[in-house]
Amino acid sequence: MDDVDAYAKGYAEGKLDAQEELNALQGRLDKGIQMYKDLKHEYELIRHNHKSIVKPKKDIIEIIYQAYPKQRQKPTATYAIEQAILDLANRGNTAESLLERVRAYAKTLKRFGVDNKSELWKFVPAPHKWFGEGRYDWHEADWSESFRDGRYIEEEKEVEEKDVPKLEEFRKALGALFPSCEPHKWTYRKFKMWHPSDVPVIKEWILKNNP
């Protein structure tokens, strides 16, 4: 066999090996593409089911909208309410708890004599702003600040709380006891407002772990 024949034979064998390797790689690529499609389909199903579970019902959104003292721009308002409900759901709260906060805000306005006939009515934000800015997390003193001339008196004077935990200690305890609630998003006052029954548990954990 001369050099040309040897080269031709080697070329043919190399081409065959390369084709086999290419076929193997193509098979792996096809398999990878199919796995990606299957995973994407599974993800879309999970996301769809999750949305169908957590998406607030229209009736509770309407009830919350009607409970808010000032009805304005309903489409943007109801969207903001829905987002607020989802935000609270991620923190372990319910749409009903948001409704209670709205009613508490309405009670605050009534307490200070603010209604649609009052000059102070202009200080009541449109609902999309109130919900969009997370004002449902505010304290009554913050709600009424714009129309009480800087003076605030508790409706029922509270006894000053002792042993208020430091922020870093509180978040450490929250992370240990309720890790899924995203501790970095909470302050002690906000947690006490939304979950008063869990405050003793938090304080007990801090006492045990910070001698």
N, C-alpha and C positions, 0 to 999 in steps of 0.2 A: 504494500500500500504506500503510495507516494504521499508527500506532504499535503497536497491539495485534498486528497481523499480523507486523510486524517483530520484535517481542519474542518472539512465539511461534516464529518461524523461528529466531531466535538461540538460543532455549532448546532447540529440537529439535536444532540443530547441536551446541550445547555438550553436550547429553546424549549425543549419538552419540559425540563426541570422548572424553567421560569414560568411556563404556562401552568404547570401544576401548582406552583407557589401562588401565582396570581389567582387561580381558581379558589385556592384555600383562603386567601385574603379576602376575596370577593364574598365567599361564604360567611366569613366572620363579620364582614361589613354588613351584609344583609341581615345576619342574625342580630347585630347591634342595633341596626335601624328598627327592626321589628320589636326588640326589647324597649327601645325608646318610645315607639308608638304605643306599646302596651302600658308602659309606665305613665305616659301622658294621659292615656284614656282613663287609667285608674285614678290619677290625680284629679282629672276633671270630674269624675263621678264623686269622689270624696268632697271636692270643693262645692259641687252642686248640692250634695246632701247636707253639707255643713251649713251652707247658706239657707237652705230650706228649713233647717232646724233653728238657727239663731236669728233669722230675719224677723224683725218685730211684726206682729199682726197690725193691720191697718186700723182696727178698732181702738187699740190702746194708744196708737199714735194720735188718732182723732180726739180721744178723751184728754190726752195730755195737752194737745193744741188748744182745746176749748177751755182747759183749766188755767192756761196762761192768761194773765190779765189783759194783755194787748194782742189782739189778733191782726196780723199784718202779713202780706206776701205769703200766702198759705203754701204754695209749692216749695219755696225755699225753706219755710219754717218746718214743714213736715219732714223734709230731707234732713235738716239739722237735728230734729228730734230722733229720727231713726239712727243717725250716727251717734247721738248721745246714748241711746239705749244700747247700741253695740259696744260703745266704750265702757259703759257700766257693766255689761255682761262679761267683758274680758276681765273685770275686777271682781267678779262674783256677785254683782248686784242685779236687780231685776228692773223691768219697765215700771212696775208698781212703785219701786223705791224712788224712781225719777218723778213719778206722779206726786208722791208725797213731798218731794222737794219743791215742786212747782206750787203746790198748795201752801207750803210754808212761805214761799216768796210772796204769794198773793196775800197771805195773812200779814206779812211784814208791811206791805203797801197799805193795807187797810189800817193797820196800827198807827201808821204815820199820816193817815188821812189823805193818801194819794189815790186819786181815781181819775177818770177821763174828763172830769169837770175841773180838775185842779191844775194850777199853773205848773205844778211839779210833775205832771204827767209826761212832760217832754223828757224827763230823766229815766223813764221806763223804756228800756231798749226793745226794739222789735224782736220777736221770738227767735228768728234765725240767728241773731247776734247773741242773745242770751244763752241759747243752747250751744251755738257754735263756739263760743268762748269758754264753755265749761263753767258757766256761772252757777250751775246747780251744785258745784262743789264749794261755793262761797259760804261764809258765815253770814248770819243776819246783819251783823255790824257792817260787813262789806256791801251787802245789798242796799242798805239804807244810807250809806255814806254821802251820796250825792244830794240828798234832800233833808239832812238833819243838822246842817251847819257844824259838822265835826263833833257833835255831842251825841253820845250813845249811852243809853241806860238799858240794862238787860230787862226783859219783860218780867222775869223772876230772877232776882239777884242770885247768882250762883256762888257757892262756896268755892273759894280759890283752891284749885286742885294742888295737892302736894305730890312731890316725887314725879314730876313730869319727866319722862325719859329723854335723854339726849337723842338727837336725830340719828346719829350713827348707831347707837345702841338699839333704838327702835327698829331701824331697817334691818339690822342684823337679826333681831328676834323675828321680825316679819318673814325674812328669808328662810329662817330655820323652820318656822311653824306653818307658813303659807307660801311656799316658794313659787307657786304658779301665779301669784297676784302681782308680779313685777314690783318688788319692794321699793325700787328707786323712784317710783311714781307717787309714793305716798309720804305724807307728813303725819305726825302723831295726831294733830287736831282733825285732819280730814278723816283719818281712820276711826277716830273716836266718834265722829259725826255719823259715819256710815255703818260702823260695826261696833257699837257700844258694848255689846255682850262679849266681844272677844278681847276687850281692853284688859280685863283682869288676867287673862291667859298670857297676854303679851308681857304684862308687868311681872308676873310670876316667873316667866322664863328669864327675863332680864335680871331679876333678883338672884336666881339660881346660878346664872352664868356670868355674873359680874359681882363677885364677892367684894 
